[in-house]
């Protein structure tokens, strides 16, 4: 019995196995690349480039099937590549019809493999448009056209590969070079192109789904911001402007090559995350009562009206009191005595009425949300203790101690309680945003939005964070938020300030150690403020 020898694979078979292994590895690598690419434009480039590479194609085109609002479909000529010619590409749309080879493949889902595109099989419904060749001198010869079909059987695009060469690279110089070097696409290339097209269809469908989801979210965010800002029409556009300024300053930081932020960089996803955080930074104002949100003066209109009515009532009481004095004088002293005293009585009454008018003027002035001088505060406190006696002996004050306290607010229009409620919008924003199941790249949106009112020295809110704990994105947003609040169109509780004054105020905050000085300098030197100024 002879000894057995190990089986040996013939060299040609070994080469075939190696080739198949390389092609499988290449397709897997392409699949990974396609699945990782989210940019639609970059994805189309990868699809067509890789399809040409694995089939040694000199040129190629990519078409997408688009559905119009009326339900009709068309072919969108999305991309073209050519190793032998540099021709400017212009995207166009074509009717989805079987008269073109791309339309035929899109409609039937069947690949077309032509040895010579100028002589399609007899009876073919399609013909080749030679206008490109005639205008450029190019010669389209072999052509492989495959559908990009999803696993659900939907054709979403078409790959058109042109002029198969013996090897990669090399230009086709002229028609003679084409005749000499171009060969038909093999069945193997047709299989490879079909496999890649199937992967491309899945990647393209996923990319479209991703874009649709992104557009849906954009719409939701835009609608949410618009709804919130509609509660206070005077701040309309604030969140959009803050978003524009915030992203602009972040991009300036990303370009910075010196200073403390020389190594700070933002990815595209991080800039998008910051943009959404800025758009939604005030969403929590939905939890602030509308009369607090819109409070333009220290006293609400009804409260000031009550003081006016009170003053009018006191005046009426004084007038009755002094009318009574006149009558008593007349009865006690007669006509001559009355004539001597009447002017003095009128003068005394006039003094009281003038004093009341002066008090009311000061109250109206103090009601404005401006910085209040200390002497006005003292006057208000004294006025709450002062009373006027009417004709019945009743004593009535012009303002109550509570009204005096509210009118003595040193700055702005909100009481401490109302300010706490207004500041609570940051907490409401956090509570709302953290309920959203953010994807990994957007998971810090709640944290960034919550910290946009924090100050470097710990005097901010809601957590009193200090510089090391405040996210860089929130420091950026803080500058944008304050700038827009200062320069935006007049609000009921404040006037817009000019650019230079706004920058001076921000610089003052920097000097006090509440805002980041390096970021402020970038905001100024890069003229980020120009992004929202009227053109």
MARBA-905282 format. One record per residue (C-alpha): x, y negated, z negated; residue number from 0; residue in three letters. Coordinates in Angstrom, 2 decimals. Each point is the difference from the previous one (the first is absolute). Layout:
N
SEDO       x       y       z resi resn
SEDO       X       Y       Z  NUM  Ala
...
# end
This chain:
535
SEDO       x       y       z resi resn
SEDO    0.00    0.00    0.00    0  Unk
SEDO    1.52   -3.37    1.06    1  Unk
SEDO    0.29   -2.86   -2.42    2  Unk
SEDO   -2.56   -2.87    0.38    3  Unk
SEDO    1.24   -3.45    0.98    4  Unk
SEDO   -1.59   -3.34   -0.94    5  Unk
SEDO   -2.36   -1.51    2.56    6  Unk
SEDO    1.52   -2.83    1.95    7  Unk
SEDO   -2.03   -2.86    1.41    8  Unk
SEDO    0.78   -0.89    3.59    9  Unk
SEDO    1.63   -3.40    0.37   10  Unk
SEDO   -2.91   -1.35    2.07   11  Unk
SEDO   -2.48    1.04   -2.67   12  Unk
SEDO    2.15   -1.55   -2.72   13  Unk
SEDO    0.13   -3.23    1.92   14  Unk
SEDO   -3.75    0.07    0.46   15  Unk
SEDO   -0.55    0.56   -3.72   16  Unk
SEDO    2.41   -2.83   -0.80   17  Unk
SEDO   -1.77   -2.29    2.47   18  Unk
SEDO   -3.40    0.83   -1.44   19  Unk
SEDO    1.37   -0.62   -3.48   20  Unk
SEDO    1.35   -3.40    1.04   21  Unk
SEDO   -3.29   -0.95    1.64   22  Unk
SEDO   -1.98    1.10   -3.05   23  Unk
SEDO    2.31   -1.97   -2.27   24  Unk
SEDO   -0.31   -3.02    2.28   25  Unk
SEDO   -3.79    0.21   -0.01   26  Unk
SEDO   -0.01    0.33   -3.78   27  Unk
SEDO    2.29   -3.02   -0.32   28  Unk
SEDO   -2.22   -1.96    2.36   29  Unk
SEDO   -3.07    1.03   -1.99   30  Unk
SEDO    1.59   -1.23   -3.23   31  Unk
SEDO    0.98   -3.28    1.66   32  Unk
SEDO   -3.49   -0.49    1.41   33  Unk
SEDO   -1.72    0.73   -3.31   34  Unk
SEDO    2.25   -2.48   -1.82   35  Unk
SEDO   -0.61   -2.90    2.41   36  Unk
SEDO   -2.92   -2.26   -0.95   37  Unk
SEDO    0.57   -2.90    2.38   38  Unk
SEDO   -2.23    0.62    3.04   39  Unk
SEDO    2.39   -1.76    2.41   40  Unk
SEDO    3.06    1.85   -1.33   41  Unk
SEDO   -1.91    3.28    0.07   42  Unk
SEDO   -0.80   -0.38    3.70   43  Unk
SEDO    3.66   -0.72    0.72   44  Unk
SEDO    1.07    3.14   -1.88   45  Unk
SEDO   -2.58    2.18    1.77   46  Unk
SEDO    0.99   -1.07    3.52   47  Unk
SEDO    3.74   -0.06   -0.72   48  Unk
SEDO    0.04    3.49   -1.49   49  Unk
SEDO   -2.25    1.40    2.75   50  Unk
SEDO    2.44   -1.29    2.60   51  Unk
SEDO    3.01    1.30   -1.93   52  Unk
SEDO   -1.20    3.60   -0.28   53  Unk
SEDO   -1.02    0.12    3.67   54  Unk
SEDO    2.95   -1.97    1.46   55  Unk
SEDO   -2.44   -2.51    1.52   56  Unk
SEDO    1.36   -3.11    1.65   57  Unk
SEDO   -3.17   -1.99   -0.69   58  Unk
SEDO   -3.35    0.30   -1.67   59  Unk
SEDO   -3.21   -1.72   -0.96   60  Unk
SEDO   -2.44    0.30   -2.87   61  Unk
SEDO   -3.72   -0.66    0.25   62  Unk
SEDO   -2.54   -0.23   -2.80   63  Unk
SEDO   -3.71    0.73    0.26   64  Unk
SEDO   -1.93   -2.92   -1.44   65  Unk
SEDO   -3.72   -0.15   -0.70   66  Unk
SEDO   -1.77   -3.30    0.55   67  Unk
SEDO   -2.90   -1.37   -2.04   68  Unk
SEDO   -2.49    1.03    2.70   69  Unk
SEDO    1.12    3.62   -0.27   70  Unk
SEDO    1.99    0.06    3.22   71  Unk
SEDO    3.61    1.20   -0.01   72  Unk
SEDO    3.03   -1.36    1.81   73  Unk
SEDO    3.70    0.73    0.33   74  Unk
SEDO    2.41   -2.41   -1.64   75  Unk
SEDO    3.43    0.02    1.66   76  Unk
SEDO    1.91   -0.38   -3.26   77  Unk
SEDO    3.65    0.68    0.77   78  Unk
SEDO    2.48    0.72    2.81   79  Unk
SEDO    3.67    1.00   -0.05   80  Unk
SEDO    2.48    0.40    2.85   81  Unk
SEDO    3.69    0.84   -0.17   82  Unk
SEDO    0.70   -1.12    3.57   83  Unk
SEDO   -1.87   -3.31    0.16   84  Unk
SEDO   -0.36   -2.93   -2.38   85  Unk
SEDO   -3.47   -1.26    0.79   86  Unk
SEDO   -1.96   -2.23   -2.40   87  Unk
SEDO   -2.92    1.99   -1.39   88  Unk
SEDO   -3.49   -1.45   -0.10   89  Unk
SEDO   -2.80    1.87   -1.75   90  Unk
SEDO   -3.17    0.40    2.08   91  Unk
SEDO   -3.28    1.87   -0.11   92  Unk
SEDO   -1.30    2.42    2.60   93  Unk
SEDO   -3.37    1.61    0.62   94  Unk
SEDO   -0.22    3.49   -1.48   95  Unk
SEDO   -0.48    1.76    3.31   96  Unk
SEDO    1.21    3.22    1.61   97  Unk
SEDO    1.27   -2.00    2.97   98  Unk
SEDO    3.23   -0.65   -1.94   99  Unk
SEDO    2.14    2.88   -1.20  100  Unk
SEDO    0.04   -1.36   -3.57  101  Unk
SEDO   -3.78   -0.42    0.06  102  Unk
SEDO   -0.44    3.52    1.41  103  Unk
SEDO    2.11    1.53   -2.80  104  Unk
SEDO   -1.81   -2.06   -2.64  105  Unk
SEDO   -3.41    1.09    1.26  106  Unk
SEDO    0.78    3.68    0.61  107  Unk
SEDO    2.54    0.62   -2.75  108  Unk
SEDO    2.06    2.03    2.50  109  Unk
SEDO    3.69   -0.76    0.73  110  Unk
SEDO    1.15   -0.91    3.49  111  Unk
SEDO    3.46    1.04    1.23  112  Unk
SEDO    0.97   -1.39    3.41  113  Unk
SEDO    3.23    0.87    1.82  114  Unk
SEDO   -0.54   -3.07    2.20  115  Unk
SEDO   -2.44   -2.61   -1.24  116  Unk
SEDO   -0.47   -1.33    3.54  117  Unk
SEDO   -1.50    3.33    1.12  118  Unk
SEDO   -2.50    1.15   -2.64  119  Unk
SEDO   -1.81    3.34    0.57  120  Unk
SEDO   -2.62   -0.08    2.74  121  Unk
SEDO   -3.43   -0.80   -1.35  122  Unk
SEDO    1.33   -1.84   -3.08  123  Unk
SEDO   -2.37   -2.78   -1.09  124  Unk
SEDO    2.92   -2.22   -0.95  125  Unk
SEDO    2.67   -1.79    1.98  126  Unk
SEDO    3.22   -1.71   -1.01  127  Unk
SEDO    0.20   -3.77   -0.05  128  Unk
SEDO    3.19   -0.81    1.87  129  Unk
SEDO   -0.08   -3.75   -0.61  130  Unk
SEDO    2.68    0.14   -2.71  131  Unk
SEDO    2.35    1.96    2.25  132  Unk
SEDO   -0.62   -2.32    2.93  133  Unk
SEDO    0.66   -3.12   -2.08  134  Unk
SEDO    3.14    1.28   -1.74  135  Unk
SEDO    1.52    2.50    2.40  136  Unk
SEDO   -0.38    2.80   -2.53  137  Unk
SEDO   -1.02    3.48    1.21  138  Unk
SEDO   -2.42    1.95   -2.17  139  Unk
SEDO    0.47    3.65    0.86  140  Unk
SEDO   -0.59    2.74   -2.59  141  Unk
SEDO   -2.70   -0.81   -2.53  142  Unk
SEDO   -1.32    1.75   -3.10  143  Unk
SEDO   -3.14   -1.39   -1.60  144  Unk
SEDO   -1.29    1.53   -3.27  145  Unk
SEDO   -2.91   -0.93   -2.25  146  Unk
SEDO    0.44   -1.00   -3.64  147  Unk
SEDO   -2.78    2.00   -1.63  148  Unk
SEDO   -0.87    0.13   -3.69  149  Unk
SEDO   -0.78    3.32   -1.74  150  Unk
SEDO   -3.67   -1.00    0.33  151  Unk
SEDO    0.36    0.02    3.79  152  Unk
SEDO   -0.15   -3.76    0.53  153  Unk
SEDO    2.37   -1.41    2.62  154  Unk
SEDO    1.34   -3.24   -1.41  155  Unk
SEDO    2.76   -0.64    2.51  156  Unk
SEDO    2.06    1.21    2.94  157  Unk
SEDO    3.76    0.48    0.43  158  Unk
SEDO    1.27   -0.49    3.53  159  Unk
SEDO    3.61    1.15    0.60  160  Unk
SEDO    1.80   -0.83    3.23  161  Unk
SEDO    3.01    1.40    1.85  162  Unk
SEDO    1.51    2.95   -1.81  163  Unk
SEDO    3.82   -0.14    0.17  164  Unk
SEDO    2.46    2.89   -0.39  165  Unk
SEDO    1.33   -1.50   -3.22  166  Unk
SEDO   -0.48   -2.89   -2.35  167  Unk
SEDO    1.11   -3.53    0.92  168  Unk
SEDO    1.16   -1.41    3.30  169  Unk
SEDO   -1.82   -2.44    2.24  170  Unk
SEDO   -1.73    0.89    3.24  171  Unk
SEDO    1.64   -2.44    2.37  172  Unk
SEDO   -2.29    0.24    3.03  173  Unk
SEDO   -2.41    2.23    1.89  174  Unk
SEDO    2.85    2.19    1.26  175  Unk
SEDO    1.18    0.52   -3.58  176  Unk
SEDO   -3.55    0.95   -0.97  177  Unk
SEDO   -0.20    2.52    2.84  178  Unk
SEDO    3.34    1.50   -1.04  179  Unk
SEDO   -0.36    0.14   -3.77  180  Unk
SEDO   -3.68    0.01   -0.96  181  Unk
SEDO   -1.57    3.40   -0.52  182  Unk
SEDO   -3.50    1.21   -0.89  183  Unk
SEDO   -0.96    0.24   -3.66  184  Unk
SEDO    0.33    3.66   -1.05  185  Unk
SEDO   -2.69    1.99   -1.77  186  Unk
SEDO    2.20   -0.17   -3.10  187  Unk
SEDO    0.05   -3.79    0.15  188  Unk
SEDO   -3.76    0.01    0.46  189  Unk
SEDO   -0.35    2.10   -3.15  190  Unk
SEDO    2.38   -2.23   -1.96  191  Unk
SEDO   -1.75   -3.16    1.17  192  Unk
SEDO   -3.37    1.52   -0.88  193  Unk
SEDO    1.21    0.90   -3.51  194  Unk
SEDO    1.41   -3.46   -0.56  195  Unk
SEDO   -3.18   -1.60    1.35  196  Unk
SEDO   -2.05    2.01   -2.51  197  Unk
SEDO    2.21   -1.16   -2.86  198  Unk
SEDO   -0.15   -3.54    1.34  199  Unk
SEDO   -3.80    0.12    0.11  200  Unk
SEDO   -0.14    0.97   -3.68  201  Unk
SEDO    2.53   -2.69   -0.95  202  Unk
SEDO   -1.84   -2.61    2.07  203  Unk
SEDO   -3.36    0.98   -1.47  204  Unk
SEDO    1.48   -0.24   -3.50  205  Unk
SEDO    1.53   -3.37    0.84  206  Unk
SEDO   -3.35   -1.27    1.25  207  Unk
SEDO   -1.69    1.32   -3.13  208  Unk
SEDO    2.60   -1.75   -2.13  209  Unk
SEDO   -0.52   -3.25    1.93  210  Unk
SEDO   -3.78    0.33   -0.30  211  Unk
SEDO    0.30    0.52   -3.74  212  Unk
SEDO    2.34   -2.99   -0.23  213  Unk
SEDO   -2.42   -2.14    2.00  214  Unk
SEDO   -2.87    1.19   -2.18  215  Unk
SEDO    1.94   -0.96   -3.11  216  Unk
SEDO    0.97   -3.34    1.55  217  Unk
SEDO   -3.68   -0.64    0.61  218  Unk
SEDO   -0.90    0.95   -3.55  219  Unk
SEDO    2.70   -2.23   -1.49  220  Unk
SEDO   -0.97   -2.91    2.24  221  Unk
SEDO   -3.68    0.38   -0.86  222  Unk
SEDO    0.76    0.33   -3.71  223  Unk
SEDO    2.16   -3.13   -0.03  224  Unk
SEDO   -2.58   -1.96    1.99  225  Unk
SEDO   -2.75    1.11   -2.38  226  Unk
SEDO    1.96   -1.09   -3.06  227  Unk
SEDO    0.99   -3.34    1.47  228  Unk
SEDO   -3.58   -0.69    1.07  229  Unk
SEDO   -0.83   -0.39   -3.71  230  Unk
SEDO    2.23   -3.08    0.02  231  Unk
SEDO   -0.07   -1.55    3.50  232  Unk
SEDO    2.53   -2.65   -1.04  233  Unk
SEDO    2.72    2.67   -0.26  234  Unk
SEDO   -0.90    1.64    3.32  235  Unk
SEDO    3.08    1.43    1.69  236  Unk
SEDO    2.15   -0.08   -3.16  237  Unk
SEDO    0.68    3.75   -0.09  238  Unk
SEDO    0.84    0.13    3.70  239  Unk
SEDO    2.39   -2.95   -0.33  240  Unk
SEDO    1.64    1.48   -3.10  241  Unk
SEDO    0.46    3.24    1.92  242  Unk
SEDO    1.64   -1.82    2.91  243  Unk
SEDO    2.33   -1.95   -2.29  244  Unk
SEDO    0.85    3.04   -2.13  245  Unk
SEDO    0.95    2.19    2.93  246  Unk
SEDO    1.96   -2.87    1.54  247  Unk
SEDO    2.04   -0.48   -3.18  248  Unk
SEDO    0.55    3.76   -0.31  249  Unk
SEDO    1.33    0.06    3.56  250  Unk
SEDO    2.36   -2.84   -0.89  251  Unk
SEDO    1.22    2.02   -2.99  252  Unk
SEDO    0.49    2.97    2.32  253  Unk
SEDO    2.26   -2.13    2.20  254  Unk
SEDO    1.96   -1.40   -2.92  255  Unk
SEDO    3.72    0.85    0.11  256  Unk
SEDO    1.27   -1.74   -3.13  257  Unk
SEDO   -1.09   -0.76   -3.53  258  Unk
SEDO   -1.89    2.29   -2.39  259  Unk
SEDO   -2.29    1.29    2.76  260  Unk
SEDO    2.71    0.82    2.53  261  Unk
SEDO   -0.74    3.71   -0.37  262  Unk
SEDO   -3.79   -0.29   -0.26  263  Unk
SEDO   -1.72    1.55    2.99  264  Unk
SEDO   -3.62    0.72    0.87  265  Unk
SEDO   -1.14    2.80    2.28  266  Unk
SEDO   -2.92   -0.47    2.36  267  Unk
SEDO   -2.21    1.93   -2.41  268  Unk
SEDO    1.13   -2.13   -2.95  269  Unk
SEDO   -0.81   -3.19    1.89  270  Unk
SEDO   -3.43    1.42    0.83  271  Unk
SEDO   -0.47    0.96   -3.66  272  Unk
SEDO    0.90   -3.54   -1.05  273  Unk
SEDO   -2.36   -1.46    2.59  274  Unk
SEDO   -2.94    2.00   -1.35  275  Unk
SEDO    0.92   -0.86   -3.59  276  Unk
SEDO    0.00   -3.71    0.92  277  Unk
SEDO   -3.30    0.25    1.83  278  Unk
SEDO   -1.62    1.70   -3.00  279  Unk
SEDO    1.77   -1.93   -2.77  280  Unk
SEDO   -3.15   -1.94   -0.96  281  Unk
SEDO   -2.52    2.78    0.53  282  Unk
SEDO   -0.66    0.13   -3.74  283  Unk
SEDO   -1.74   -3.38    0.18  284  Unk
SEDO   -3.09    2.03    0.77  285  Unk
SEDO   -0.06    0.58   -3.77  286  Unk
SEDO    0.09   -3.72   -0.84  287  Unk
SEDO   -3.36   -1.68   -0.49  288  Unk
SEDO   -0.80   -2.31    2.87  289  Unk
SEDO   -0.58   -3.14   -2.08  290  Unk
SEDO    3.48    0.43   -1.51  291  Unk
SEDO    1.56    0.75    3.37  292  Unk
SEDO   -1.54   -3.14    1.53  293  Unk
SEDO    0.31   -2.30   -3.00  294  Unk
SEDO    1.09   -3.36    1.41  295  Unk
SEDO   -0.20   -2.18   -3.13  296  Unk
SEDO    0.52    0.58   -3.70  297  Unk
SEDO   -3.73   -0.26   -0.66  298  Unk
SEDO   -2.50    1.84    2.11  299  Unk
SEDO   -2.41   -2.34    1.86  300  Unk
SEDO   -2.85    0.73   -2.40  301  Unk
SEDO    2.18   -0.77   -3.00  302  Unk
SEDO    1.02   -3.42    1.34  303  Unk
SEDO   -3.64   -0.72    0.87  304  Unk
SEDO   -0.96    0.68   -3.63  305  Unk
SEDO    2.57   -2.53   -1.19  306  Unk
SEDO   -1.34   -2.58    2.49  307  Unk
SEDO   -3.54    0.64   -1.27  308  Unk
SEDO    1.21   -0.25   -3.58  309  Unk
SEDO    1.64   -3.36    0.73  310  Unk
SEDO   -3.17   -1.19    1.71  311  Unk
SEDO   -2.04    1.11   -3.03  312  Unk
SEDO    2.36   -1.76   -2.42  313  Unk
SEDO   -0.27   -3.14    2.12  314  Unk
SEDO   -3.77    0.22   -0.07  315  Unk
SEDO    0.04    0.45   -3.77  316  Unk
SEDO    2.28   -3.00   -0.44  317  Unk
SEDO   -2.19   -2.11    2.27  318  Unk
SEDO   -3.05    0.92   -2.09  319  Unk
SEDO    1.93   -0.68   -3.20  320  Unk
SEDO    1.05   -3.46    1.11  321  Unk
SEDO   -3.44   -0.75    1.40  322  Unk
SEDO   -1.27    0.75   -3.50  323  Unk
SEDO    2.60   -2.37   -1.42  324  Unk
SEDO   -1.24   -2.74    2.30  325  Unk
SEDO   -3.58    0.58   -1.08  326  Unk
SEDO    0.96   -0.10   -3.70  327  Unk
SEDO    1.89   -3.24    0.59  328  Unk
SEDO   -2.94   -1.54    1.80  329  Unk
SEDO   -2.43    0.90   -2.76  330  Unk
SEDO    2.34   -1.05   -2.80  331  Unk
SEDO    1.44   -3.24    1.44  332  Unk
SEDO   -2.44   -1.14    2.60  333  Unk
SEDO    0.68   -1.13    3.49  334  Unk
SEDO    2.87   -2.35   -0.85  335  Unk
SEDO    1.78    2.54   -2.16  336  Unk
SEDO   -0.47    2.67    2.64  337  Unk
SEDO    1.49   -2.22    2.73  338  Unk
SEDO    3.07   -0.59   -2.17  339  Unk
SEDO    0.53    3.77   -0.66  340  Unk
SEDO   -1.12    1.57    3.31  341  Unk
SEDO    3.29   -0.56    1.86  342  Unk
SEDO    2.02    1.49   -2.85  343  Unk
SEDO   -2.25    3.03   -0.08  344  Unk
SEDO    0.28    0.44    3.77  345  Unk
SEDO    3.78   -0.38   -0.20  346  Unk
SEDO    0.22    2.64   -2.73  347  Unk
SEDO   -2.14    2.36    2.08  348  Unk
SEDO    2.03   -0.75    3.12  349  Unk
SEDO    3.20    0.83   -1.85  350  Unk
SEDO   -1.37    3.40   -0.99  351  Unk
SEDO   -1.27    0.70    3.52  352  Unk
SEDO    3.36   -1.04    1.48  353  Unk
SEDO    1.78    2.23   -2.48  354  Unk
SEDO   -2.19    2.93    1.07  355  Unk
SEDO    0.72   -0.70    3.67  356  Unk
SEDO    3.72   -0.06   -0.77  357  Unk
SEDO   -0.26    3.29   -1.88  358  Unk
SEDO   -1.83    1.58    2.93  359  Unk
SEDO    2.60   -1.27    2.48  360  Unk
SEDO    2.76    1.53   -2.11  361  Unk
SEDO   -1.91    3.27   -0.24  362  Unk
SEDO   -0.41    0.14    3.77  363  Unk
SEDO    3.72   -0.74    0.43  364  Unk
SEDO    0.98    2.63   -2.58  365  Unk
SEDO   -2.22    2.51    1.77  366  Unk
SEDO    2.37    0.03    2.98  367  Unk
SEDO    2.46    2.96    0.04  368  Unk
SEDO    3.04   -2.25   -0.14  369  Unk
SEDO    2.70   -0.39   -2.62  370  Unk
SEDO   -1.60   -1.85   -2.92  371  Unk
SEDO    1.80   -2.85   -1.82  372  Unk
SEDO    0.29    0.47   -3.78  373  Unk
SEDO   -1.91   -3.21   -0.79  374  Unk
SEDO   -3.03    1.30    1.90  375  Unk
SEDO    0.08    3.20   -2.07  376  Unk
SEDO    0.00   -2.04   -3.21  377  Unk
SEDO   -2.86   -2.11    1.29  378  Unk
SEDO   -2.08    3.08    0.75  379  Unk
SEDO    0.59    1.48   -3.43  380  Unk
SEDO   -1.01   -3.28   -1.63  381  Unk
SEDO   -3.06   -0.30    2.20  382  Unk
SEDO   -1.27    3.38   -1.17  383  Unk
SEDO   -0.03   -1.37   -3.56  384  Unk
SEDO   -1.69   -3.29    0.91  385  Unk
SEDO   -3.80   -0.31   -0.09  386  Unk
SEDO   -2.53   -2.63    1.06  387  Unk
SEDO   -3.14   -0.75   -1.98  388  Unk
SEDO   -3.32   -0.29    1.83  389  Unk
SEDO   -3.20   -1.86   -0.95  390  Unk
SEDO   -1.16    2.86   -2.24  391  Unk
SEDO    3.26    0.14   -1.95  392  Unk
SEDO    1.20    3.17    1.71  393  Unk
SEDO    3.71    0.31    0.75  394  Unk
SEDO    1.12    1.43    3.36  395  Unk
SEDO    3.54    0.68    1.27  396  Unk
SEDO    0.89   -0.46    3.67  397  Unk
SEDO    1.86    3.32    0.18  398  Unk
SEDO    0.21    3.04   -2.24  399  Unk
SEDO    3.27    1.28   -1.43  400  Unk
SEDO   -0.17    2.93    2.47  401  Unk
SEDO   -0.43   -2.34    2.95  402  Unk
SEDO    2.92   -2.09   -1.28  403  Unk
SEDO    2.13    3.15   -0.23  404  Unk
SEDO   -0.81    0.95    3.59  405  Unk
SEDO    0.59   -3.54    1.31  406  Unk
SEDO    3.36   -0.04   -1.81  407  Unk
SEDO    1.35    2.89    2.12  408  Unk
SEDO    3.45   -1.42    0.78  409  Unk
SEDO    0.24    1.38    3.53  410  Unk
SEDO   -2.38    1.62    2.45  411  Unk
SEDO   -3.68    0.69   -0.49  412  Unk
SEDO   -0.14    3.29   -1.91  413  Unk
SEDO   -0.32    0.58   -3.73  414  Unk
SEDO    2.25    2.57   -1.65  415  Unk
SEDO   -2.77    2.59    0.21  416  Unk
SEDO   -0.66   -0.75    3.65  417  Unk
SEDO    3.72    0.05    0.76  418  Unk
SEDO    0.25    3.44   -1.58  419  Unk
SEDO   -2.88    1.14    2.19  420  Unk
SEDO    1.63   -1.48    3.11  421  Unk
SEDO    3.30    1.65   -0.85  422  Unk
SEDO   -1.77    3.31   -0.47  423  Unk
SEDO   -0.35    0.19    3.78  424  Unk
SEDO    3.50    1.48    0.09  425  Unk
SEDO   -1.09    2.83   -2.29  426  Unk
SEDO   -3.15    0.50    2.08  427  Unk
SEDO    2.20    0.15    3.12  428  Unk
SEDO    2.18    2.67   -1.64  429  Unk
SEDO   -2.99    2.03   -1.16  430  Unk
SEDO   -1.53   -0.10    3.48  431  Unk
SEDO    3.15    0.71    2.00  432  Unk
SEDO    1.22    2.86   -2.18  433  Unk
SEDO   -3.22    1.89    0.76  434  Unk
SEDO    0.88    0.16    3.70  435  Unk
SEDO    1.84    3.23    0.97  436  Unk
SEDO    2.88   -1.78    1.70  437  Unk
SEDO    2.34    1.92    2.26  438  Unk
SEDO    3.61    0.33   -1.13  439  Unk
SEDO    1.24   -3.02    1.94  440  Unk
SEDO   -2.64   -2.29   -1.58  441  Unk
SEDO   -0.06    1.36   -3.54  442  Unk
SEDO    1.52   -3.18   -1.56  443  Unk
SEDO   -2.70   -2.38    1.27  444  Unk
SEDO   -1.83   -0.14   -3.38  445  Unk
SEDO    3.23   -0.64   -1.91  446  Unk
SEDO    1.16   -2.74    2.40  447  Unk
SEDO   -3.35   -1.79    0.01  448  Unk
SEDO   -0.35    0.15   -3.78  449  Unk
SEDO    3.33   -1.76   -0.64  450  Unk
SEDO   -0.37   -3.01    2.29  451  Unk
SEDO   -0.82   -2.33   -2.95  452  Unk
SEDO    2.90    1.21   -2.17  453  Unk
SEDO    2.78   -2.50   -0.78  454  Unk
SEDO    3.72    0.71   -0.29  455  Unk
SEDO    0.06   -1.33   -3.59  456  Unk
SEDO   -2.87    2.21   -1.14  457  Unk
SEDO   -2.59   -2.80   -0.12  458  Unk
SEDO   -2.12    1.45    2.77  459  Unk
SEDO   -2.93    2.40   -0.10  460  Unk
SEDO   -1.49    2.56   -0.39  461  Unk
SEDO    2.93    1.93   -1.53  462  Unk
SEDO    2.47   -2.77   -0.81  463  Unk
SEDO    2.69    1.80    2.00  464  Unk
SEDO    3.50   -1.46    0.20  465  Unk
SEDO    2.26   -0.28    3.06  466  Unk
SEDO    1.57    3.49   -0.04  467  Unk
SEDO   -3.39    1.70   -0.16  468  Unk
SEDO   -1.80   -2.02    2.69  469  Unk
SEDO    0.07    1.67    3.45  470  Unk
SEDO    1.89   -1.99    2.63  471  Unk
SEDO   -3.11    0.09    2.18  472  Unk
SEDO   -2.03   -1.67   -2.78  473  Unk
SEDO    2.64   -2.73   -0.45  474  Unk
SEDO   -0.26   -0.70    3.72  475  Unk
SEDO   -3.80   -0.10   -0.11  476  Unk
SEDO    0.02   -2.35   -3.00  477  Unk
SEDO    1.77   -2.71    2.03  478  Unk
SEDO   -2.36    0.44    2.96  479  Unk
SEDO   -3.07   -0.06   -2.26  480  Unk
SEDO    0.97   -3.18   -1.84  481  Unk
SEDO    1.07   -1.78    3.19  482  Unk
SEDO   -3.30    0.70    1.74  483  Unk
SEDO   -2.03   -0.95   -3.08  484  Unk
SEDO    1.80   -3.35   -0.05  485  Unk
SEDO   -0.20   -0.83    3.71  486  Unk
SEDO   -3.32    1.56    1.04  487  Unk
SEDO   -2.90   -2.22    1.03  488  Unk
SEDO   -1.57   -2.01   -2.80  489  Unk
SEDO   -1.78    2.05   -2.62  490  Unk
SEDO   -2.70   -1.39   -2.32  491  Unk
SEDO    2.34    0.15   -2.98  492  Unk
SEDO    3.16   -1.35    1.68  493  Unk
SEDO    1.32   -1.88    2.98  494  Unk
SEDO    2.41    1.55    2.48  495  Unk
SEDO    3.56   -1.25   -0.41  496  Unk
SEDO    2.42   -0.73    2.87  497  Unk
SEDO    2.78    2.41    0.87  498  Unk
SEDO    2.84   -1.89   -1.72  499  Unk
SEDO   -1.95   -0.36   -3.23  500  Unk
SEDO   -0.92    3.70    0.05  501  Unk
SEDO    3.66    0.95    0.43  502  Unk
SEDO    0.94   -2.36   -2.86  503  Unk
SEDO   -2.55    1.71   -2.24  504  Unk
SEDO    1.35    3.44    0.94  505  Unk
SEDO    3.53   -1.24   -0.62  506  Unk
SEDO   -1.12   -1.18   -3.42  507  Unk
SEDO   -1.31    3.50   -0.74  508  Unk
SEDO    3.37    1.37    1.10  509  Unk
SEDO    1.84   -2.38   -2.34  510  Unk
SEDO   -2.24    1.06   -2.89  511  Unk
SEDO    0.96    3.60    0.66  512  Unk
SEDO   -3.42    1.26    1.02  513  Unk
SEDO    0.60    0.56    3.75  514  Unk
SEDO    2.91    1.73    1.75  515  Unk
SEDO    2.42   -2.71    1.19  516  Unk
SEDO    1.65    2.10    2.72  517  Unk
SEDO   -3.37    0.86    1.50  518  Unk
SEDO   -1.09   -3.63   -0.16  519  Unk
SEDO    3.18   -1.09    1.82  520  Unk
SEDO   -0.71    2.57    2.72  521  Unk
SEDO   -3.59   -1.23    0.21  522  Unk
SEDO    1.30   -3.52    0.68  523  Unk
SEDO    3.05    0.70    2.20  524  Unk
SEDO   -1.87    2.52    2.19  525  Unk
SEDO   -2.98   -2.41    0.15  526  Unk
SEDO   -2.42    2.77   -0.86  527  Unk
SEDO   -2.63   -2.65   -0.70  528  Unk
SEDO   -0.18   -0.74    3.74  529  Unk
SEDO   -1.79    3.32    0.50  530  Unk
SEDO   -3.27   -1.41   -1.38  531  Unk
SEDO    0.33   -3.70    0.77  532  Unk
SEDO   -2.30   -1.41    2.70  533  Unk
SEDO    1.71   -0.04    3.37  534  Unk
# end
